[in-house]
Amino acid sequence: MEQLLTPKSFHEMMEKRMCTIIEPDAQYCGGLLALKRIADMGEMYGLDTLCHNMCSPVGTYAQAHASATIQRFVALENACADDVIRHEGPLYQDGYLVLNDKPGFGIELNEDYCRKHLSKGSTYFGT
């Protein structure tokens, strides 16, 4: 169910009672706002939200912030290299991603790490 592409397709699935939990992915469903709309719609149907997530650490952190606004949020998948970003304090605490309220989600790219792992022939943002 994580590859449904629009809030409308999720709504149709919910209307037909085809699921007990929804798994929207911000990359597929239209971004963070669409993810939030889908989760809110799921709440009206009594459905929990488990956010599917197969994106970069930056995308994961952005989706975590959006997930923090979801009433019936269960979990956010996380399968990325955390060395890509810098974060003040621990990134995880007691098994949970630590969020903050600093600008830009409170993270920065670790430029040294990113430059070191460029694919052959690639440049770092044109430099």
N, CA, C and O atoms as a GROMACS GRO file, in nm:
protein
  508
    1MET      N    1   0.080  -0.120   0.000
    1MET     CA    2   0.000   0.000   0.000
    1MET      C    3   0.084   0.126   0.000
    1MET      O    4   0.031   0.235  -0.021
    2GLU      N    5   0.215   0.114   0.023
    2GLU     CA    6   0.297   0.234   0.034
    2GLU      C    7   0.322   0.302  -0.100
    2GLU      O    8   0.377   0.412  -0.104
    3GLN      N    9   0.283   0.238  -0.211
    3GLN     CA   10   0.310   0.299  -0.340
    3GLN      C   11   0.185   0.357  -0.406
    3GLN      O   12   0.185   0.381  -0.527
    4LEU      N   13   0.081   0.378  -0.329
    4LEU     CA   14  -0.032   0.453  -0.382
    4LEU      C   15   0.016   0.596  -0.404
    4LEU      O   16   0.095   0.648  -0.326
    5LEU      N   17  -0.032   0.658  -0.510
    5LEU     CA   18   0.029   0.784  -0.552
    5LEU      C   19  -0.045   0.910  -0.514
    5LEU      O   20   0.015   1.018  -0.517
    6THR      N   21  -0.170   0.902  -0.480
    6THR     CA   22  -0.244   1.025  -0.454
    6THR      C   23  -0.332   1.011  -0.329
    6THR      O   24  -0.369   0.900  -0.291
    7PRO      N   25  -0.364   1.123  -0.267
    7PRO     CA   26  -0.462   1.116  -0.157
    7PRO      C   27  -0.592   1.049  -0.202
    7PRO      O   28  -0.654   0.978  -0.124
    8LYS      N   29  -0.633   1.072  -0.327
    8LYS     CA   30  -0.756   1.012  -0.378
    8LYS      C   31  -0.747   0.859  -0.379
    8LYS      O   32  -0.843   0.792  -0.342
    9SER      N   33  -0.633   0.804  -0.421
    9SER     CA   34  -0.620   0.658  -0.424
    9SER      C   35  -0.622   0.600  -0.282
    9SER      O   36  -0.676   0.492  -0.261
   10PHE      N   37  -0.564   0.672  -0.186
   10PHE     CA   38  -0.571   0.628  -0.047
   10PHE      C   39  -0.716   0.633   0.002
   10PHE      O   40  -0.763   0.542   0.070
   11HIS      N   41  -0.787   0.741  -0.035
   11HIS     CA   42  -0.926   0.757   0.007
   11HIS      C   43  -1.012   0.642  -0.045
   11HIS      O   44  -1.094   0.587   0.029
   12GLU      N   45  -0.993   0.606  -0.171
   12GLU     CA   46  -1.070   0.496  -0.229
   12GLU      C   47  -1.045   0.367  -0.152
   12GLU      O   48  -1.139   0.292  -0.126
   13MET      N   49  -0.921   0.341  -0.114
   13MET     CA   50  -0.886   0.221  -0.040
   13MET      C   51  -0.951   0.224   0.099
   13MET      O   52  -1.001   0.123   0.147
   14MET      N   53  -0.950   0.342   0.163
   14MET     CA   54  -1.010   0.355   0.295
   14MET      C   55  -1.162   0.336   0.288
   14MET      O   56  -1.221   0.268   0.372
   15GLU      N   57  -1.224   0.398   0.188
   15GLU     CA   58  -1.370   0.386   0.170
   15GLU      C   59  -1.412   0.241   0.158
   15GLU      O   60  -1.516   0.202   0.211
   16LYS      N   61  -1.334   0.161   0.089
   16LYS     CA   62  -1.367   0.019   0.067
   16LYS      C   63  -1.321  -0.070   0.182
   16LYS      O   64  -1.337  -0.192   0.178
   17ARG      N   65  -1.262  -0.007   0.287
   17ARG     CA   66  -1.213  -0.079   0.406
   17ARG      C   67  -1.115  -0.190   0.366
   17ARG      O   68  -1.125  -0.304   0.413
   18MET      N   69  -1.021  -0.155   0.279
   18MET     CA   70  -0.924  -0.252   0.227
   18MET      C   71  -0.797  -0.261   0.312
   18MET      O   72  -0.705  -0.334   0.276
   19CYS      N   73  -0.791  -0.189   0.423
   19CYS     CA   74  -0.669  -0.191   0.504
   19CYS      C   75  -0.701  -0.166   0.650
   19CYS      O   76  -0.809  -0.117   0.685
   20THR      N   77  -0.605  -0.201   0.734
   20THR     CA   78  -0.618  -0.174   0.877
   20THR      C   79  -0.515  -0.072   0.923
   20THR      O   80  -0.522  -0.022   1.036
   21ILE      N   81  -0.420  -0.042   0.836
   21ILE     CA   82  -0.316   0.058   0.862
   21ILE      C   83  -0.276   0.117   0.728
   21ILE      O   84  -0.278   0.046   0.627
   22ILE      N   85  -0.241   0.244   0.724
   22ILE     CA   86  -0.198   0.304   0.598
   22ILE      C   87  -0.048   0.330   0.603
   22ILE      O   88   0.009   0.355   0.709
   23GLU      N   89   0.016   0.324   0.485
   23GLU     CA   90   0.160   0.342   0.475
   23GLU      C   91   0.196   0.441   0.365
   23GLU      O   92   0.257   0.401   0.265
   24PRO      N   93   0.162   0.567   0.380
   24PRO     CA   94   0.199   0.663   0.276
   24PRO      C   95   0.350   0.690   0.277
   24PRO      O   96   0.415   0.683   0.381
   25ASP      N   97   0.402   0.721   0.162
   25ASP     CA   98   0.543   0.758   0.146
   25ASP      C   99   0.545   0.895   0.081
   25ASP      O  100   0.493   0.912  -0.030
   26ALA      N  101   0.603   0.993   0.147
   26ALA     CA  102   0.604   1.131   0.098
   26ALA      C  103   0.662   1.140  -0.043
   26ALA      O  104   0.620   1.226  -0.120
   27GLN      N  105   0.756   1.054  -0.076
   27GLN     CA  106   0.817   1.058  -0.210
   27GLN      C  107   0.719   1.019  -0.318
   27GLN      O  108   0.730   1.067  -0.431
   28TYR      N  109   0.624   0.932  -0.287
   28TYR     CA  110   0.529   0.883  -0.387
   28TYR      C  111   0.396   0.957  -0.387
   28TYR      O  112   0.335   0.976  -0.492
   29CYS      N  113   0.351   1.000  -0.269
   29CYS     CA  114   0.213   1.046  -0.258
   29CYS      C  115   0.196   1.196  -0.280
   29CYS      O  116   0.083   1.245  -0.276
   30GLY      N  117   0.303   1.269  -0.305
   30GLY     CA  118   0.289   1.411  -0.335
   30GLY      C  119   0.357   1.504  -0.237
   30GLY      O  120   0.333   1.624  -0.241
   31GLY      N  121   0.439   1.451  -0.149
   31GLY     CA  122   0.514   1.536  -0.058
   31GLY      C  123   0.462   1.532   0.085
   31GLY      O  124   0.372   1.456   0.118
   32LEU      N  125   0.522   1.617   0.169
   32LEU     CA  126   0.491   1.616   0.311
   32LEU      C  127   0.348   1.659   0.342
   32LEU      O  128   0.284   1.601   0.430
   33LEU      N  129   0.297   1.758   0.271
   33LEU     CA  130   0.160   1.802   0.296
   33LEU      C  131   0.060   1.694   0.256
   33LEU      O  132  -0.038   1.670   0.326
   34ALA      N  133   0.084   1.628   0.143
   34ALA     CA  134  -0.005   1.519   0.100
   34ALA      C  135   0.001   1.404   0.201
   34ALA      O  136  -0.101   1.343   0.231
   35LEU      N  137   0.119   1.375   0.252
   35LEU     CA  138   0.134   1.272   0.356
   35LEU      C  139   0.047   1.305   0.476
   35LEU      O  140  -0.024   1.219   0.527
   36LYS      N  141   0.052   1.429   0.521
   36LYS     CA  142  -0.028   1.474   0.635
   36LYS      C  143  -0.177   1.464   0.604
   36LYS      O  144  -0.255   1.421   0.690
   37ARG      N  145  -0.218   1.503   0.484
   37ARG     CA  146  -0.360   1.496   0.447
   37ARG      C  147  -0.409   1.350   0.448
   37ARG      O  148  -0.519   1.321   0.495
   38ILE      N  149  -0.327   1.261   0.395
   38ILE     CA  150  -0.363   1.119   0.391
   38ILE      C  151  -0.376   1.064   0.532
   38ILE      O  152  -0.471   0.992   0.563
   39ALA      N  153  -0.281   1.098   0.619
   39ALA     CA  154  -0.286   1.050   0.758
   39ALA      C  155  -0.409   1.104   0.830
   39ALA      O  156  -0.473   1.032   0.905
   40ASP      N  157  -0.442   1.231   0.807
   40ASP     CA  158  -0.561   1.290   0.869
   40ASP      C  159  -0.688   1.221   0.819
   40ASP      O  160  -0.781   1.198   0.896
   41MET      N  161  -0.691   1.189   0.690
   41MET     CA  162  -0.804   1.118   0.634
   41MET      C  163  -0.814   0.979   0.698
   41MET      O  164  -0.923   0.932   0.731
   42GLY      N  165  -0.699   0.912   0.714
   42GLY     CA  166  -0.697   0.781   0.778
   42GLY      C  167  -0.749   0.786   0.920
   42GLY      O  168  -0.817   0.694   0.966
   43GLU      N  169  -0.717   0.893   0.989
   43GLU     CA  170  -0.765   0.910   1.127
   43GLU      C  171  -0.918   0.909   1.131
   43GLU      O  172  -0.976   0.852   1.223
   44MET      N  173  -0.982   0.971   1.032
   44MET     CA  174  -1.128   0.973   1.027
   44MET      C  175  -1.185   0.833   1.011
   44MET      O  176  -1.299   0.807   1.050
   45TYR      N  177  -1.107   0.742   0.954
   45TYR     CA  178  -1.150   0.603   0.936
   45TYR      C  179  -1.096   0.513   1.048
   45TYR      O  180  -1.114   0.391   1.043
   46GLY      N  181  -1.032   0.571   1.147
   46GLY     CA  182  -0.979   0.493   1.259
   46GLY      C  183  -0.854   0.415   1.225
   46GLY      O  184  -0.825   0.314   1.288
   47LEU      N  185  -0.779   0.462   1.125
   47LEU     CA  186  -0.659   0.391   1.080
   47LEU      C  187  -0.532   0.455   1.134
   47LEU      O  188  -0.519   0.578   1.138
   48ASP      N  189  -0.439   0.372   1.175
   48ASP     CA  190  -0.306   0.418   1.215
   48ASP      C  191  -0.222   0.441   1.090
   48ASP      O  192  -0.250   0.386   0.984
   49THR      N  193  -0.117   0.523   1.105
   49THR     CA  194  -0.026   0.554   0.995
   49THR      C  195   0.114   0.508   1.028
   49THR      O  196   0.171   0.546   1.130
   50LEU      N  197   0.169   0.426   0.943
   50LEU     CA  198   0.309   0.384   0.947
   50LEU      C  199   0.370   0.441   0.820
   50LEU      O  200   0.337   0.396   0.710
   51CYS      N  201   0.458   0.538   0.832
   51CYS     CA  202   0.512   0.606   0.714
   51CYS      C  203   0.622   0.523   0.648
   51CYS      O  204   0.725   0.492   0.709
   52HIS      N  205   0.597   0.489   0.523
   52HIS     CA  206   0.699   0.422   0.444
   52HIS      C  207   0.804   0.526   0.407
   52HIS      O  208   0.770   0.640   0.377
   53ASN      N  209   0.930   0.488   0.410
   53ASN     CA  210   1.035   0.587   0.388
   53ASN      C  211   1.162   0.520   0.338
   53ASN      O  212   1.227   0.446   0.412
   54MET      N  213   1.196   0.544   0.215
   54MET     CA  214   1.321   0.492   0.159
   54MET      C  215   1.396   0.608   0.092
   54MET      O  216   1.426   0.603  -0.027
   55CYS      N  217   1.424   0.710   0.171
   55CYS     CA  218   1.490   0.825   0.112
   55CYS      C  219   1.615   0.860   0.192
   55CYS      O  220   1.655   0.787   0.283
   56SER      N  221   1.674   0.970   0.159
   56SER     CA  222   1.799   1.015   0.220
   56SER      C  223   1.778   1.050   0.367
   56SER      O  224   1.665   1.062   0.412
   57PRO      N  225   1.887   1.068   0.441
   57PRO     CA  226   1.873   1.113   0.580
   57PRO      C  227   1.801   1.248   0.590
   57PRO      O  228   1.726   1.271   0.685
   58VAL      N  229   1.823   1.335   0.494
   58VAL     CA  230   1.754   1.465   0.495
   58VAL      C  231   1.604   1.442   0.477
   58VAL      O  232   1.523   1.501   0.550
   59GLY      N  233   1.567   1.359   0.382
   59GLY     CA  234   1.426   1.326   0.360
   59GLY      C  235   1.365   1.256   0.480
   59GLY      O  236   1.250   1.281   0.515
   60THR      N  237   1.442   1.168   0.542
   60THR     CA  238   1.394   1.098   0.661
   60THR      C  239   1.365   1.196   0.773
   60THR      O  240   1.262   1.186   0.840
   61TYR      N  241   1.455   1.291   0.793
   61TYR     CA  242   1.437   1.388   0.900
   61TYR      C  243   1.318   1.479   0.871
   61TYR      O  244   1.243   1.515   0.962
   62ALA      N  245   1.300   1.517   0.745
   62ALA     CA  246   1.184   1.599   0.707
   62ALA      C  247   1.055   1.521   0.730
   62ALA      O  248   0.958   1.574   0.783
   63GLN      N  249   1.055   1.394   0.689
   63GLN     CA  250   0.936   1.313   0.706
   63GLN      C  251   0.909   1.285   0.854
   63GLN      O  252   0.794   1.272   0.894
   64ALA      N  253   1.013   1.277   0.935
   64ALA     CA  254   0.995   1.259   1.079
   64ALA      C  255   0.925   1.380   1.140
   64ALA      O  256   0.839   1.366   1.227
   65HIS      N  257   0.961   1.499   1.095
   65HIS     CA  258   0.895   1.620   1.144
   65HIS      C  259   0.748   1.621   1.104
   65HIS      O  260   0.661   1.656   1.184
   66ALA      N  261   0.719   1.581   0.980
   66ALA     CA  262   0.579   1.573   0.937
   66ALA      C  263   0.505   1.465   1.018
   66ALA      O  264   0.390   1.485   1.057
   67SER      N  265   0.571   1.354   1.043
   67SER     CA  266   0.509   1.244   1.118
   67SER      C  267   0.474   1.286   1.260
   67SER      O  268   0.377   1.236   1.318
   68ALA      N  269   0.552   1.376   1.316
   68ALA     CA  270   0.526   1.423   1.453
   68ALA      C  271   0.393   1.497   1.464
   68ALA      O  272   0.343   1.519   1.574
   69THR      N  273   0.335   1.536   1.350
   69THR     CA  274   0.206   1.607   1.351
   69THR      C  275   0.088   1.513   1.330
   69THR      O  276  -0.027   1.557   1.330
   70ILE      N  277   0.115   1.384   1.310
   70ILE     CA  278   0.010   1.287   1.280
   70ILE      C  279  -0.045   1.227   1.409
   70ILE      O  280   0.029   1.171   1.489
   71GLN      N  281  -0.176   1.240   1.428
   71GLN     CA  282  -0.242   1.195   1.550
   71GLN      C  283  -0.223   1.045   1.575
   71GLN      O  284  -0.191   1.005   1.687
   72ARG      N  285  -0.242   0.962   1.473
   72ARG     CA  286  -0.237   0.816   1.490
   72ARG      C  287  -0.109   0.759   1.428
   72ARG      O  288  -0.111   0.654   1.364
   73PHE      N  289   0.001   0.828   1.447
   73PHE     CA  290   0.131   0.786   1.395
   73PHE      C  291   0.182   0.665   1.473
   73PHE      O  292   0.174   0.661   1.596
   74VAL      N  293   0.234   0.566   1.400
   74VAL     CA  294   0.288   0.444   1.461
   74VAL      C  295   0.441   0.440   1.449
   74VAL      O  296   0.511   0.424   1.549
   75ALA      N  297   0.492   0.455   1.327
   75ALA     CA  298   0.636   0.442   1.306
   75ALA      C  299   0.675   0.501   1.171
   75ALA      O  300   0.592   0.521   1.083
   76LEU      N  301   0.804   0.528   1.159
   76LEU     CA  302   0.864   0.576   1.034
   76LEU      C  303   0.980   0.484   1.001
   76LEU      O  304   1.073   0.470   1.080
   77GLU      N  305   0.975   0.423   0.884
   77GLU     CA  306   1.088   0.340   0.842
   77GLU      C  307   1.212   0.427   0.826
   77GLU      O  308   1.202   0.544   0.788
   78ASN      N  309   1.327   0.370   0.856
   78ASN     CA  310   1.452   0.444   0.843
   78ASN      C  311   1.560   0.348   0.796
   78ASN      O  312   1.599   0.257   0.869
   79ALA      N  313   1.607   0.369   0.675
   79ALA     CA  314   1.710   0.282   0.618
   79ALA      C  315   1.814   0.366   0.545
   79ALA      O  316   1.833   0.350   0.425
   80CYS      N  317   1.880   0.454   0.618
   80CYS     CA  318   1.976   0.541   0.550
   80CYS      C  319   2.101   0.562   0.634
   80CYS      O  320   2.102   0.536   0.755
   81ALA      N  321   2.206   0.609   0.569
   81ALA     CA  322   2.334   0.634   0.635
   81ALA      C  323   2.327   0.767   0.710
   81ALA      O  324   2.320   0.873   0.649
   82ASP      N  325   2.329   0.760   0.841
   82ASP     CA  326   2.311   0.880   0.922
   82ASP      C  327   2.432   0.973   0.922
   82ASP      O  328   2.421   1.087   0.966
   83ASP      N  329   2.547   0.928   0.872
   83ASP     CA  330   2.666   1.013   0.867
   83ASP      C  331   2.652   1.126   0.766
   83ASP      O  332   2.734   1.218   0.764
   84VAL      N  333   2.548   1.120   0.683
   84VAL     CA  334   2.527   1.223   0.581
   84VAL      C  335   2.489   1.357   0.643
   84VAL      O  336   2.515   1.462   0.585
   85ILE      N  337   2.427   1.354   0.760
   85ILE     CA  338   2.383   1.478   0.823
   85ILE      C  339   2.454   1.502   0.956
   85ILE      O  340   2.502   1.411   1.022
   86ARG      N  341   2.457   1.631   0.991
   86ARG     CA  342   2.506   1.672   1.123
   86ARG      C  343   2.386   1.720   1.203
   86ARG      O  344   2.296   1.784   1.150
   87HIS      N  345   2.388   1.688   1.330
   87HIS     CA  346   2.275   1.716   1.416
   87HIS      C  347   2.329   1.751   1.554
   87HIS      O  348   2.416   1.682   1.606
   88GLU      N  349   2.278   1.857   1.612
   88GLU     CA  350   2.322   1.896   1.746
   88GLU      C  351   2.268   1.794   1.847
   88GLU      O  352   2.147   1.771   1.854
   89GLY      N  353   2.356   1.734   1.923
   89GLY     CA  354   2.315   1.632   2.019
   89GLY      C  355   2.298   1.497   1.951
   89GLY      O  356   2.332   1.482   1.834
   90PRO      N  357   2.245   1.400   2.024
   90PRO     CA  358   2.230   1.266   1.966
   90PRO      C  359   2.121   1.264   1.859
   90PRO      O  360   2.020   1.334   1.870
   91LEU      N  361   2.143   1.184   1.755
   91LEU     CA  362   2.043   1.169   1.650
   91LEU      C  363   1.931   1.076   1.698
   91LEU      O  364   1.814   1.095   1.663
   92TYR      N  365   1.968   0.976   1.777
   92TYR     CA  366   1.871   0.882   1.833
   92TYR      C  367   1.884   0.879   1.984
   92TYR      O  368   1.993   0.893   2.039
   93GLN      N  369   1.772   0.860   2.050
   93GLN     CA  370   1.772   0.844   2.194
   93GLN      C  371   1.665   0.742   2.230
   93GLN      O  372   1.548   0.759   2.195
   94ASP      N  373   1.704   0.635   2.298
   94ASP     CA  374   1.613   0.528   2.337
   94ASP      C  375   1.536   0.471   2.219
   94ASP      O  376   1.419   0.435   2.231
   95GLY      N  377   1.603   0.462   2.104
   95GLY     CA  378   1.541   0.405   1.985
   95GLY      C  379   1.455   0.500   1.904
   95GLY      O  380   1.392   0.459   1.807
   96TYR      N  381   1.451   0.627   1.944
   96TYR     CA  382   1.370   0.726   1.874
   96TYR      C  383   1.458   0.832   1.810
   96TYR      O  384   1.561   0.870   1.866
   97LEU      N  385   1.416   0.879   1.693
   97LEU     CA  386   1.483   0.990   1.627
   97LEU      C  387   1.454   1.117   1.707
   97LEU      O  388   1.339   1.145   1.740
   98VAL      N  389   1.558   1.192   1.739
   98VAL     CA  390   1.543   1.315   1.818
   98VAL      C  391   1.515   1.432   1.723
   98VAL      O  392   1.595   1.460   1.634
   99LEU      N  393   1.403   1.499   1.742
   99LEU     CA  394   1.367   1.615   1.660
   99LEU      C  395   1.395   1.742   1.739
   99LEU      O  396   1.398   1.741   1.862
  100ASN      N  397   1.416   1.850   1.667
  100ASN     CA  398   1.432   1.979   1.733
  100ASN      C  399   1.358   2.085   1.653
  100ASN      O  400   1.301   2.056   1.548
  101ASP      N  401   1.359   2.207   1.703
  101ASP     CA  402   1.284   2.314   1.638
  101ASP      C  403   1.374   2.418   1.574
  101ASP      O  404   1.332   2.532   1.552
  102LYS      N  405   1.496   2.382   1.544
  102LYS     CA  406   1.588   2.475   1.479
  102LYS      C  407   1.552   2.490   1.330
  102LYS      O  408   1.489   2.401   1.274
  103PRO      N  409   1.591   2.599   1.267
  103PRO     CA  410   1.561   2.619   1.125
  103PRO      C  411   1.617   2.505   1.038
  103PRO      O  412   1.719   2.444   1.070
  104GLY      N  413   1.547   2.478   0.929
  104GLY     CA  414   1.592   2.375   0.837
  104GLY      C  415   1.588   2.237   0.898
  104GLY      O  416   1.671   2.153   0.865
  105PHE      N  417   1.495   2.212   0.985
  105PHE     CA  418   1.481   2.087   1.060
  105PHE      C  419   1.595   2.065   1.158
  105PHE      O  420   1.600   1.960   1.222
  106GLY      N  421   1.686   2.161   1.172
  106GLY     CA  422   1.793   2.150   1.270
  106GLY      C  423   1.906   2.056   1.229
  106GLY      O  424   1.979   2.006   1.314
  107ILE      N  425   1.919   2.034   1.099
  107ILE     CA  426   2.027   1.947   1.050
  107ILE      C  427   2.106   2.019   0.942
  107ILE      O  428   2.060   2.116   0.882
  108GLU      N  429   2.227   1.970   0.917
  108GLU     CA  430   2.311   2.021   0.808
  108GLU      C  431   2.372   1.901   0.738
  108GLU      O  432   2.392   1.796   0.799
  109LEU      N  433   2.402   1.918   0.611
  109LEU     CA  434   2.474   1.812   0.540
  109LEU      C  435   2.617   1.806   0.591
  109LEU      O  436   2.679   1.910   0.615
  110ASN      N  437   2.668   1.687   0.608
  110ASN     CA  438   2.808   1.666   0.640
  110ASN      C  439   2.882   1.667   0.506
  110ASN      O  440   2.895   1.564   0.440
  111GLU      N  441   2.930   1.784   0.468
  111GLU     CA  442   2.988   1.801   0.335
  111GLU      C  443   3.108   1.710   0.312
  111GLU      O  444   3.125   1.657   0.202
  112ASP      N  445   3.192   1.692   0.413
  112ASP     CA  446   3.308   1.604   0.396
  112ASP      C  447   3.264   1.462   0.364
  112ASP      O  448   3.319   1.399   0.273
  113TYR      N  449   3.166   1.411   0.435
  113TYR     CA  450   3.115   1.276   0.411
  113TYR      C  451   3.054   1.267   0.271
  113TYR      O  452   3.078   1.170   0.199
  114CYS      N  453   2.974   1.367   0.234
  114CYS     CA  454   2.908   1.366   0.103
  114CYS      C  455   3.010   1.371  -0.011
  114CYS      O  456   2.996   1.297  -0.109
  115ARG      N  457   3.110   1.455   0.001
  115ARG     CA  458   3.213   1.464  -0.104
  115ARG      C  459   3.289   1.333  -0.116
  115ARG      O  460   3.323   1.290  -0.226
  116LYS      N  461   3.316   1.270  -0.003
  116LYS     CA  462   3.392   1.144  -0.002
  116LYS      C  463   3.316   1.031  -0.072
  116LYS      O  464   3.377   0.938  -0.123
  117HIS      N  465   3.184   1.038  -0.074
  117HIS     CA  466   3.103   0.930  -0.128
  117HIS      C  467   3.033   0.963  -0.260
  117HIS      O  468   2.934   0.900  -0.296
  118LEU      N  469   3.085   1.062  -0.331
  118LEU     CA  470   3.030   1.094  -0.464
  118LEU      C  471   3.059   0.979  -0.560
  118LEU      O  472   3.163   0.914  -0.551
  119SER      N  473   2.967   0.955  -0.652
  119SER     CA  474   2.994   0.855  -0.754
  119SER      C  475   3.096   0.913  -0.854
  119SER      O  476   3.106   1.034  -0.870
  120LYS      N  477   3.168   0.825  -0.918
  120LYS     CA  478   3.275   0.865  -1.009
  120LYS      C  479   3.221   0.960  -1.116
  120LYS      O  480   3.121   0.930  -1.181
  121GLY      N  481   3.288   1.072  -1.133
  121GLY     CA  482   3.248   1.171  -1.233
  121GLY      C  483   3.147   1.273  -1.184
  121GLY      O  484   3.114   1.366  -1.258
  122SER      N  485   3.098   1.257  -1.062
  122SER     CA  486   2.998   1.350  -1.007
  122SER      C  487   3.067   1.469  -0.940
  122SER      O  488   3.183   1.461  -0.900
  123THR      N  489   2.993   1.578  -0.929
  123THR     CA  490   3.044   1.694  -0.855
  123THR      C  491   2.950   1.721  -0.738
  123THR      O  492   2.835   1.678  -0.738
  124TYR      N  493   3.001   1.791  -0.641
  124TYR     CA  494   2.921   1.825  -0.522
  124TYR      C  495   2.854   1.959  -0.548
  124TYR      O  496   2.918   2.064  -0.535
  125PHE      N  497   2.729   1.957  -0.585
  125PHE     CA  498   2.652   2.077  -0.617
  125PHE      C  499   2.728   2.171  -0.710
  125PHE      O  500   2.731   2.292  -0.691
  126GLY      N  501   2.790   2.111  -0.812
  126GLY     CA  502   2.856   2.191  -0.915
  126GLY      C  503   2.994   2.241  -0.878
  126GLY      O  504   3.052   2.317  -0.955
  127THR      N  505   3.048   2.202  -0.763
  127THR     CA  506   3.181   2.250  -0.726
  127THR      C  507   3.285   2.141  -0.745
  127THR      O  508   3.403   2.164  -0.718
   0.00000   0.00000   0.00000
